Amino acid sequence: MIGLLPSLNRFWHRDPPGYQPGVTLDRLVNNLRPYAGERLAVNQLRLTLPEGPVIDVTEQVQSLFLAHIVTQRFHSQGSTRFAEPMVLDFITGGWLRRNGMIYRTKARHEDARQLVAALHKYPQIAETLAKLDFRRVRLTIKQGNWRLEIEHFAASEVVSRLPASRRYLRLEAEQRRLLFSSFLMIGQLMEKLNE
């Protein structure tokens, strides 16, 4: 019975019918022009911005009933002086309208307090993120490294089998600028905290 578990696991985690790996990522490459990307795999892309940060893009697929959603997860990473592990979620405040940023973490150690205080010290980071249309922004610190992940609402595709349709939400130029600015500012903040 235990020998069947890995094969059952592959069965339950297979790609949904109609999913074409890399097709949505190809559409994103067109939205990212004039920035050129290097294809690492069918579902992975690496962008090197002129300002310095390297941003990796990974295609994710989520199955729904008779449909699936293909999203892109943008992430960047670097080293940090913080030793304690933490996960920091960035959440937009407000119920009907966006009302600033909320930094939420379960970590209660001194490193977490210093990082949140540093984020509050630079309100332009919160202002940029408040204008960004994102599903999720998460900063993870583990073993002396930080990793920022942003999952944008755009640069995604909804594929339905009944009725048969595909809809791609393009990444507009203004949202692209805000996305790259967020990576740049948080990367600079993490470098500044290392000093």
RATARA-V184320 format. One record per residue. N is the residue number from 0. SS is DSSP state (a for helix, b for strand, c for the rest). OMEGA is omega in degrees with one decimal (NA if undefined). Layout:
# RATARA-V184320
n:N ss:SS omega:OMEGA
n:N ss:SS omega:OMEGA
This chain:
# RATARA-V184320
n:0 ss:c omega:-179.1
n:1 ss:a omega:178.7
n:2 ss:a omega:179.4
n:3 ss:a omega:-174.3
n:4 ss:a omega:179.3
n:5 ss:a omega:-179.7
n:6 ss:a omega:175.7
n:7 ss:a omega:178.4
n:8 ss:a omega:177.1
n:9 ss:a omega:-179.7
n:10 ss:a omega:-176.6
n:11 ss:a omega:-177.6
n:12 ss:c omega:178.5
n:13 ss:c omega:179.4
n:14 ss:c omega:-180.0
n:15 ss:c omega:177.7
n:16 ss:c omega:179.9
n:17 ss:c omega:179.3
n:18 ss:c omega:179.0
n:19 ss:c omega:-177.2
n:20 ss:c omega:175.6
n:21 ss:c omega:-178.0
n:22 ss:a omega:178.9
n:23 ss:a omega:177.6
n:24 ss:a omega:175.4
n:25 ss:a omega:177.6
n:26 ss:a omega:177.7
n:27 ss:a omega:179.1
n:28 ss:a omega:177.3
n:29 ss:a omega:178.5
n:30 ss:a omega:-176.0
n:31 ss:c omega:179.8
n:32 ss:c omega:18.0
n:33 ss:c omega:179.5
n:34 ss:c omega:-179.7
n:35 ss:c omega:179.8
n:36 ss:b omega:177.4
n:37 ss:b omega:-179.2
n:38 ss:b omega:178.3
n:39 ss:b omega:178.7
n:40 ss:b omega:-179.1
n:41 ss:c omega:-176.2
n:42 ss:c omega:179.7
n:43 ss:b omega:-178.4
n:44 ss:b omega:176.3
n:45 ss:b omega:177.5
n:46 ss:b omega:173.1
n:47 ss:b omega:-177.1
n:48 ss:c omega:179.4
n:49 ss:c omega:-179.3
n:50 ss:c omega:175.2
n:51 ss:c omega:-173.1
n:52 ss:c omega:175.1
n:53 ss:b omega:-178.2
n:54 ss:b omega:175.3
n:55 ss:b omega:179.2
n:56 ss:b omega:179.4
n:57 ss:b omega:178.5
n:58 ss:b omega:179.3
n:59 ss:b omega:178.0
n:60 ss:b omega:179.8
n:61 ss:b omega:-179.4
n:62 ss:b omega:173.7
n:63 ss:b omega:177.0
n:64 ss:c omega:-179.2
n:65 ss:c omega:178.7
n:66 ss:b omega:170.1
n:67 ss:b omega:180.0
n:68 ss:b omega:176.2
n:69 ss:b omega:-179.5
n:70 ss:b omega:178.1
n:71 ss:b omega:176.9
n:72 ss:b omega:178.6
n:73 ss:b omega:177.1
n:74 ss:b omega:178.2
n:75 ss:b omega:-176.7
n:76 ss:b omega:178.7
n:77 ss:b omega:179.6
n:78 ss:b omega:-178.1
n:79 ss:c omega:177.1
n:80 ss:c omega:-179.4
n:81 ss:c omega:-177.3
n:82 ss:c omega:-176.9
n:83 ss:c omega:178.2
n:84 ss:c omega:176.4
n:85 ss:b omega:173.8
n:86 ss:b omega:-177.6
n:87 ss:b omega:178.4
n:88 ss:b omega:177.7
n:89 ss:b omega:-175.1
n:90 ss:b omega:176.7
n:91 ss:b omega:178.5
n:92 ss:c omega:179.0
n:93 ss:c omega:-178.2
n:94 ss:c omega:-178.5
n:95 ss:c omega:178.6
n:96 ss:c omega:177.2
n:97 ss:c omega:-174.9
n:98 ss:c omega:177.4
n:99 ss:c omega:-178.4
n:100 ss:b omega:174.9
n:101 ss:b omega:178.4
n:102 ss:b omega:-173.7
n:103 ss:b omega:176.1
n:104 ss:b omega:175.7
n:105 ss:c omega:-179.4
n:106 ss:c omega:-178.5
n:107 ss:c omega:-178.5
n:108 ss:c omega:-174.5
n:109 ss:a omega:179.3
n:110 ss:a omega:179.5
n:111 ss:a omega:178.9
n:112 ss:a omega:179.0
n:113 ss:a omega:-179.4
n:114 ss:a omega:179.2
n:115 ss:a omega:177.7
n:116 ss:a omega:178.7
n:117 ss:a omega:177.6
n:118 ss:a omega:177.2
n:119 ss:a omega:-178.7
n:120 ss:a omega:-179.4
n:121 ss:c omega:-175.6
n:122 ss:a omega:179.4
n:123 ss:a omega:174.9
n:124 ss:a omega:179.3
n:125 ss:a omega:179.8
n:126 ss:a omega:179.4
n:127 ss:a omega:-180.0
n:128 ss:a omega:179.7
n:129 ss:a omega:178.6
n:130 ss:a omega:-176.7
n:131 ss:c omega:178.4
n:132 ss:c omega:-176.5
n:133 ss:b omega:171.9
n:134 ss:b omega:-174.2
n:135 ss:b omega:170.9
n:136 ss:b omega:-177.2
n:137 ss:b omega:174.7
n:138 ss:b omega:-178.7
n:139 ss:b omega:175.6
n:140 ss:b omega:-178.1
n:141 ss:b omega:175.3
n:142 ss:c omega:176.0
n:143 ss:c omega:178.1
n:144 ss:b omega:174.1
n:145 ss:b omega:178.7
n:146 ss:b omega:178.0
n:147 ss:b omega:178.3
n:148 ss:b omega:175.9
n:149 ss:b omega:174.2
n:150 ss:b omega:-174.2
n:151 ss:b omega:175.6
n:152 ss:c omega:178.9
n:153 ss:c omega:-176.6
n:154 ss:c omega:-179.8
n:155 ss:b omega:-178.1
n:156 ss:b omega:175.6
n:157 ss:b omega:-178.9
n:158 ss:b omega:-178.9
n:159 ss:b omega:176.9
n:160 ss:b omega:-178.6
n:161 ss:c omega:-3.4
n:162 ss:c omega:-177.7
n:163 ss:b omega:179.9
n:164 ss:b omega:174.8
n:165 ss:b omega:177.5
n:166 ss:b omega:179.4
n:167 ss:b omega:176.2
n:168 ss:b omega:-174.0
n:169 ss:c omega:177.1
n:170 ss:c omega:-177.8
n:171 ss:c omega:-175.8
n:172 ss:a omega:-179.5
n:173 ss:a omega:178.3
n:174 ss:a omega:176.1
n:175 ss:a omega:178.7
n:176 ss:a omega:178.8
n:177 ss:a omega:179.4
n:178 ss:a omega:-179.2
n:179 ss:a omega:177.1
n:180 ss:a omega:178.4
n:181 ss:a omega:177.8
n:182 ss:a omega:-178.4
n:183 ss:a omega:-176.8
n:184 ss:a omega:-179.8
n:185 ss:a omega:175.3
n:186 ss:a omega:177.8
n:187 ss:a omega:177.2
n:188 ss:a omega:-179.7
n:189 ss:a omega:175.7
n:190 ss:a omega:179.7
n:191 ss:a omega:178.6
n:192 ss:a omega:177.1
n:193 ss:a omega:-176.9
n:194 ss:c omega:NA
